[in-house]
């Protein structure tokens, strides 16, 4: 019986150790990364809120823990906790022309499909 009790205690300690390394430690690491991101915010950064709203930081009030975002001319004030991700400004600007190129390519695809359909009708 003594060996069985010792075995149970060792298993519980091992399970707590695994739980710490699999759940608690990564969560703390992620929280520290987020805190560093929040501490490094500056005016002009492109951010995405946890709700999915994209905007540019207009001002940061560290005392009240709020940030004002410029969303296409509409200024909204959020808690710093609402900031989910920071995008680098060049990456955000590169994404906009890429989207325009995709829209420009769509009509070309439609024209090609129309010309192929006309070719089939003539045959």
C-alpha positions as CSV (number, residue, x, y, z in Angstrom):
1,X,0.0,0.0,0.0
2,X,2.8,2.4,0.8
3,X,4.2,2.1,-2.8
4,X,0.8,2.8,-4.3
5,X,0.4,6.0,-2.3
6,X,3.9,7.2,-3.3
7,X,3.2,6.4,-6.9
8,X,0.0,8.4,-6.8
9,X,1.8,11.5,-5.4
10,X,4.5,11.2,-8.0
11,X,1.9,11.0,-10.8
12,X,0.1,14.1,-9.5
13,X,3.4,16.1,-9.4
14,X,4.2,14.9,-12.9
15,X,0.8,16.0,-14.1
16,X,1.1,19.4,-12.5
17,X,4.5,19.8,-14.1
18,X,3.2,18.9,-17.6
19,X,0.2,21.2,-17.1
20,X,2.6,24.1,-16.3
21,X,4.8,23.5,-19.3
22,X,2.0,22.8,-21.7
23,X,-0.5,25.5,-20.6
24,X,0.6,28.1,-18.1
25,X,4.1,28.9,-19.4
26,X,3.1,29.5,-23.0
27,X,0.2,31.6,-21.9
28,X,2.5,33.8,-19.8
29,X,4.9,34.1,-22.7
30,X,2.1,35.2,-25.1
31,X,0.9,37.7,-22.5
32,X,4.4,39.1,-22.1
33,X,4.7,39.5,-25.9
34,X,1.3,41.3,-26.1
35,X,2.4,43.6,-23.2
36,X,5.6,44.5,-25.1
37,X,3.6,45.2,-28.2
38,X,1.3,47.6,-26.2
39,X,4.2,49.3,-24.6
40,X,5.8,49.9,-28.0
41,X,2.7,51.4,-29.7
42,X,3.3,54.8,-31.3
43,X,1.3,57.3,-33.3
44,X,0.9,56.2,-36.9
45,X,1.0,52.5,-36.2
46,X,-1.6,50.4,-38.1
47,X,-3.5,48.2,-35.7
48,X,-6.3,45.7,-35.6
49,X,-8.6,45.6,-32.6
50,X,-9.7,42.3,-31.1
51,X,-13.1,43.0,-32.7
52,X,-11.5,43.2,-36.2
53,X,-11.5,46.9,-36.7
54,X,-8.5,48.2,-38.7
55,X,-7.2,51.7,-38.0
56,X,-4.2,54.0,-37.5
57,X,-3.2,55.2,-34.1
58,X,-3.9,58.9,-33.7
59,X,-3.1,59.3,-30.0
60,X,-2.3,57.2,-27.0
61,X,-3.2,58.1,-23.4
62,X,-1.1,55.9,-21.1
63,X,-2.6,57.5,-17.9
64,X,-6.2,56.4,-18.9
65,X,-5.0,53.4,-20.8
66,X,-6.9,54.4,-24.0
67,X,-6.0,54.8,-27.6
68,X,-7.7,56.9,-30.3
69,X,-7.8,55.2,-33.8
70,X,-8.3,57.0,-37.1
71,X,-10.6,54.7,-39.2
72,X,-10.9,56.5,-42.5
73,X,-11.5,59.9,-40.9
74,X,-13.6,58.6,-38.0
75,X,-11.9,58.8,-34.7
76,X,-12.7,56.1,-32.2
77,X,-11.4,55.7,-28.6
78,X,-10.6,52.2,-27.3
79,X,-9.1,50.7,-24.3
80,X,-5.5,49.6,-24.8
81,X,-6.8,46.1,-24.1
82,X,-8.8,46.2,-27.3
83,X,-5.7,46.2,-29.4
84,X,-5.1,42.8,-30.8
85,X,-2.4,43.2,-33.4
86,X,0.0,45.8,-34.8
87,X,0.8,45.8,-38.5
88,X,3.9,47.4,-39.9
89,X,2.9,50.5,-42.0
90,X,4.7,49.3,-45.2
91,X,3.0,45.9,-45.1
92,X,-0.4,47.6,-44.7
93,X,0.3,49.9,-47.6
94,X,1.5,47.0,-49.8
95,X,-1.7,45.1,-49.1
96,X,-3.8,47.9,-50.6
97,X,-2.2,47.9,-54.0
98,X,-2.3,44.1,-54.2
99,X,-6.0,44.2,-53.6
100,X,-6.4,46.8,-56.4
101,X,-4.4,44.6,-58.7
102,X,-6.7,41.6,-57.9
103,X,-9.8,43.7,-58.7
104,X,-8.2,44.9,-62.0
105,X,-7.4,41.2,-62.9
106,X,-11.0,40.1,-62.4
107,X,-12.5,42.0,-65.4
108,X,-9.6,40.6,-67.6
109,X,-10.6,37.1,-66.5
110,X,-14.2,37.8,-67.4
111,X,-13.3,39.2,-70.8
112,X,-11.2,36.0,-71.5
113,X,-14.0,33.8,-70.5
114,X,-16.4,35.8,-72.7
115,X,-14.1,35.5,-75.7
116,X,-13.7,31.8,-75.2
117,X,-17.5,31.4,-75.1
118,X,-17.8,33.4,-78.3
119,X,-15.2,31.1,-80.0
120,X,-17.2,28.0,-79.0
121,X,-20.4,29.5,-80.4
122,X,-18.8,30.3,-83.7
123,X,-17.6,26.7,-84.1
